[in-house]
Amino acid sequence: MSLEKIYNYIEVNSEKFIKNLVRLVKQPSVSAKNEGLKECAEIIERMMKEDGLSTKIIPEKEGNPVVFGEIKGKKAKKTLLFYDHYDVQPPEPLEEWICDPFSGVIRDGKIYGRGVSDNKGDFVSRLKAVQAFLETEGSLPVNIKFVVDGEEEIGSVHLLEVIKKNRELFSADAAIWEFGGTDRHGRPRIYLGLKGVLSVELRAKGASRDVHSSNAPLIPNPAWRLVWALNTLKNERDEILIEGFYDDVKKPSEEEIAYVRDIPFEEEEEKKDLGLKSFLHNLSGLDAVKTLLYQPACTINGLLTGYTASGSKTVLPNKALVKLDFRLVPEQRTRDIFYKLVKHLKTHGFEDIEVIQHGATEPTKTPLTDKFVQTVIKAAERIYGRKTVVYPTSPASGPMHLFRNILGYPVVSAGCAHEESRGHAPNENITVKGFIEGIKFMATIIKDFATV
């Protein structure tokens, strides 16, 4: 089996592959707005069928369907699963885009569009790696499965039930997760884990309607009530004050720290890109990277109350809400943190504030010593010609724990994005070069995994 023959096929057919990606990007699929999801799932299934996979659309109760695809190798002894998602973030603010966010415009060597890097480009790169094997070799050296989620961007709230009902269908020997890419200097980056996330909403209520602000000496203000409650959650040193919050936080191992030391942290470029003079508490170097990867966090995602349009309006609002997320590290559990949050608010006299859970995923990671990790590292270095940057975990979150913790196989995240891909932001993009390299990268993993 010749990888050079497969690489050549990918190069010759690169324009066709790009057109396939643009076709998918043009289909809106915004899960937060329930926009275009059914149509996108149908396109995903059609694309897999066109490339020879057997498919199945698995409905999620009260949610968006999972699209499953599978193809077996003639002499394959192992199964590799690809986890992707077809839902995307809302494209707003629209005025900041240089093109229609669902156009798939190609400009200056980049493909633009909402979801092109997160995660439609990765999905297509994996599918086309499978096609390259079938067209050049007639078969695959491993069995391949695709699980394409329709709710990743809203917490994959129904995926657990789907997995429970389809454990055998989702069984594998290893999995490639949905994101990854290269840094500013073209070094490949892979990730072996994810933080957990608990998303909640706090609601405070006052009078039955908004009233004139002149009534403030008499009428309770839910906006102040919410601010006071928030002030009990975290201090000015960014320490979370919920009793027992840090009980299960474990220090990283010496082996992990050795890999973390090799992570290039271009802090000056990062601060310049974000318009910052410094990071929180003047963190820098190894301390900054360790904090990012191994410390939990509590973040205000948004506040809504009263009048926020232009000019002024002397109003006392009758309700206020805040959306928060808690990023959690291995050994912490979302159910425990939710319980501790509710107890904390009651203990501090805020039992009147309603606490609503919107989504939760658990932290997880694959050991650095796993053979599959080394397979992906070597494949990346073959394609990109640079030392692989290995993140023992990631500050991001997702449903990886369902595959790693429940189904029990190693999971590594790797993809075809780049440092300026702008995932979740206006002008999301990947480079044409990075997309084609990503196909070759996935093809290399497929071949090498068969012999590990």
N, C-alpha and C positions, 0 to 999 in steps of 0.2 A: 504494500500500500504506500503510494507516494504522496507525501504532503505537498511537494513542489507541484505536482500535477493538479492537486486540489487548489493550491494558491493561484495557479495560472487560470484555472476555470473561474475563480472569484474575480480576478482582474478583468478577464475578457467579458464577463457578464455584470460588471459593476454598475453600468448605466441602468440595466434592467432592475437590479436590486434597489438602486436609489429610487426608481419610479415606484417600486412596491412600497417603500417607506413613505414616500410622499402621498401615495394613495391612502395610507392609513392615517397619516397626520391630518389630512383634509377632513376626516370624519370627526366632528366634535364628540367628546365622550366625557362630559363633566359630571362626576358623581355627586358633587355638592349641590348641583342644580337639577340632577336627574335628566341630563340633556344628551341625547344621542347614544345612549348606552346599548340599547337593544340592537341598533343598526351597527354599532362598532363590534359588538360580540359576533354578529353575523359575518362581518368582514374578516375578523380573526379566524373564525371557523373555516370560511371559504379559502383563505390564504393557506391554511394548513392542509386542507384537502387538495388544493392545487399542487402542493409539494409532496403528496403521497402519504400523508398521515391519516389515520382513522381518527374520527373526532366525536366528541360528545359535549353537548351543552348541558351543564348541570344547574338547574334552577336553585336559587337561594331563597328560602322563605322570607318574604317581605324585603328582598334585596335584589341585587344585580347578579346575573348568572356567572358562573365560572365556566370558562371554555377549556376543555381538556383535549389534548391531542397525543397520539402515540404512534410509534413505528418501531418495529422490532428488527434487529439485525439477524442475518441468517445463522451466524455462529456466535452470536453475542452471549456472554456470560454475566454481564453487568448491565445495570440500568442507571442512566443519568437523567435527572429531572431538571427542567428549567422552570423557575418561578418567574412570572412576569405579571404585569397588570395592564389592562387596556383603558382604565379610567385615568383622567388627568385632573389637574387643578384648574379652577376658574382662570380665565386669561386676564382678568382685570388687574391693573388699570389699562384699559385699551389704548388710551392716548399715548402711552409710552412705547408702544410697539412700532417698529419700522415697517411692518407689513401686517396683513391680516393674520391673526394668530392661528388660523386654521387653513393657511394657504400652502404651507410646505415650500415656500420660496427658497431658491438657492441663490446665494449672493456671496461673492468673495470667498468661495470655497466652503461655505457653511450652509447647512439646511436649517431653516427656521420654522418654528411652529410649536404651539403648546403640546407638550407631551413627547416631543421628538427625542429628548434626552431622558425623560422620566415618564414612561419607560419604553416607548414604541420603537425607538432606535435599537435598543437592546433586544427586544423581542424579534424584530426582523433580522438582526444580525445572527441570531441563533437559528432561526428558521432557514436562512439562506446557507448557513454552514451545513445543515442537514441536507439541503438540496444539492450542495456541491459534492457531498459524498455519494449521494444516489446517482448523480449524473456521471461522475467519473469512475466510481467503483462498483456501482450497481447495488450496494448494500452498505450498512453501517457496522462499525466494529463493536458498538454497544447499542442496547435498546435505549430509545429516547422517549421521554414524556414531557409534555408541556402542561403546566397549570397556569392559566391566564385569568387573573382575578379581576373582578369588576368593581371592587370596593376598597382597594388599597389606600386611596387618598382620603377615605373617610373612616379608616381604622379597621377595615376587613371584618366588620362586626358580625357577619354571618359565616365566615370561613370555617370556624371551629366545627360547626354543625355539619358542614359539607365534608370535612375531613373525617369526622366520626362515622359518617355514613358510607364513606368511600376509602377506608384505610388501605385496602388492597390495591385499589386503583392508583393511589398516590404513593405506593411503596416504591423504594428506589435504593440504590447503594450510595448515592451522593447527589447533591443538588448545587446548581449555580443560581445565585440570588439575582435580584433585579437591577442592581446598580453598580457603578464603578467606572473607571476610566484612567486618564493620565493627568499628571500635574502640569504646572507651567513649563517644565523642562522635558516633557515627554516621557517621564517615568511612570510605568504602570502602577496602579494602586489597587490592592485587593483588601477586602474586609472580612473578618472571621466572626463577627457578631454584631448585635444591635442592642442599644438601650431599650428598655421598656418605656411605655408612655401611658399615662392615665390622663384622659381629657375630661374635665368637669366644667360645669357652669354653676355659678352661685347667683341666686336671685334674692333681692330684697324688695319688700313691698311696704308702701305707706298708706296714704289716703286712697279712697276709691277712684280718684281722678287727680290730674294735675291741678295745682292751685296757684294763686298769685304768691310771689315770693315774700310779699309783706306779711304773710302768715307764718313765716319761719319761726318766730318765737313760740308758736303753739303746735304746729303741725310737724310730725316726724318726717325727716328727710331720708329716704332710702339710699340716696347717693352717698351721704355721709356715713350711714350705717354700713354700707358695703366697704367704703374706704377704711373705716375703723376695723372691720373684720379682716381685711387684707393686711392691715398693719400688724396683725398678730401672727401672720404666717411666716414672715421673713424679716430679718434685721438688715441694717445697712452694710453688714459684712457678707451679705448673701447667704447667711446661714438659715436653714429652714427650721422653724421653731416648733413644729408639730412634735409632740412628745413621742419618742420612740422611732422617729422617722429614719434615723441613721443606724438603727439596731443591726440591720442585716447587711450593711455596706462592708465589703471586704476589700483589703488592699490588693493591688495587682501583684502577681508573682514576679520573682526576679527575672524569669525567662521573658515574661511579657514586657517588663521594663527595658530589657535589652533590645527588643524589637522597637519599642517606642522611641528609644534613643536614636534609632536610625530613620525615624520619620522626619523628612525635611520640613521644617516649619518656617515658612517664609513670612515672618510676622510683619516686617516692614511693608512688603508688597500687599499683604492682607489688610493692614490698617489703611494704607493709601487707597486701596480699592473700595473700602467701606467708609472712607472719610473720617477715620478715627485717629486721635492722637495717641491713645493707649488702650489696652484692653482693661477689663475690670480689675481693680486692685493692682494695676501695673504688672499683671502676670506676663511672663515672657519665657521663651525657651522651653526646656523640658517641663517646667512647672505648669506652663500654659497647656501643653499637650496632655499631660497627665490629668489636669483638671477637666479638660474638655471630654476626655474619653472615660474617666473613671469616677467623676463626681455627679451625683444626682442634682436635679435642678427643679425649681418651681418658676414658671413663666406666666406672666399676664399676656394673653394673646389678644384681648380686646375688651374694652369697656363701653357700655352703652347706657346712657341715661339722659333725660332732659333734652334741652335744646342745644344743638351743635352746628346749626347753619350760620350764615353770615350775620353780622350785627349782633344785637343782644336781645334777649327776651327774659323778662323778670318772672321766671317760673320756678315753682318748687315741684320737682317731678314726683310722680306717685309710684315709680318703680325704677329699679336699677339692676343691671346684670353684668357679670364679668365672666369671661371664658379663660380658663387656666389649663396649663398642662404641666404634669410632673414627669420629668425624665428620670428613669430608674435604672439602676445598675444590677448586675447579676446578684441573685439571692433576695433582692427586694421583690415584693409581689404586689400587683395592683390592688387586689381585694383588701390586703392588709393596710395599704396606704389610704385607700378610700375610707375604711373604717376609722383609721386614726385621724383623718381630716374631719370627719363628721363629729367624732368625739372631741376633738380640739375646739371646734366652733362652739359646741355645747358647753364645754368647760369654761370657755371665755365669755359666756353670756350671749352667744349669737345663735341660740337654738331656733330663732325665728327665720334664719336664712336658709332657704331651700338649696339643697345640694343635688345636682343632677349629673349622673355619669353619662358621657357621650361615647366613649370608646376606650379600649384598653388592650395593650399588647405587652407581653412579658419580655424581660431581658433574656438574652441567650448568647452563647458563643461556642465555636468549635475550637478544640485544642490546637495549638500551634504544631504539635507533634503528629497530627493526623496525616496519613499518607496522601490523602486527596489535596490537602493544603499545599504540599510540596509539588504535586502534579501541576496545580494551577500556577504556582510561582515559576516553575521552569517553562511552562508554556508561554507565560507572559514575557519572560526574558528572551525567548526565542523570537517572538514577533516584534517586540519593541526595542530589543538590543540594549536595554538598560536594566539595572538592578531593580527588582520589584520592591515597592514600598508596601510593607505588610502592616495593616492596622489590626491588632488583636481584637479590637471591637470598634464600634462606630458611635458617634454621638446621635446618629439618626435612629429611627424606630420603624417597626413594621412587624408583620406576622411571621417572621422567621422562626419564632419559638414553636409554632405549630408543627413545623417540619423537623426542627432540631430536637426539641424537648419531647414531643409526642410521638412522631414517626421514627425518630432516633438515628438519623443519618447525618454525616457531616455536610455543612452548608458553607459555601464560600461565595462572597459577592464580588462580581467583576463585570465590567461593561465597556462601553465605547464613548462615554462622555469625556469632556475635558474641563480644565479649570474654570473656563469662562462659559460653561454651558447654560448657566442661569436657570437651572431648574426651579420651578415655582415662581419665577419672576418674568417680567416682560422680556421679549426677544430671546426666549429659550432656543438653544441651537446645539447641533453637533457639527463637527467638520466632516466633509466628505471623506477625507483621508482617514480620520478616526473611525468612521463607520465601516470602511472596507477593511481596515486593520482589525476591527472588532470581529468581523466575520472570520478572518483567518485565525484569530485568537481562539474563538469558539471551536473551530475545526480542529485546531491543535489539541485542545483539551479533550475533545471527543476521541481522537486517535490515541493520545497518551493514556487516558483513563482505562482504556481496554486492556492495557498491559501492566497496570499497577497491581 
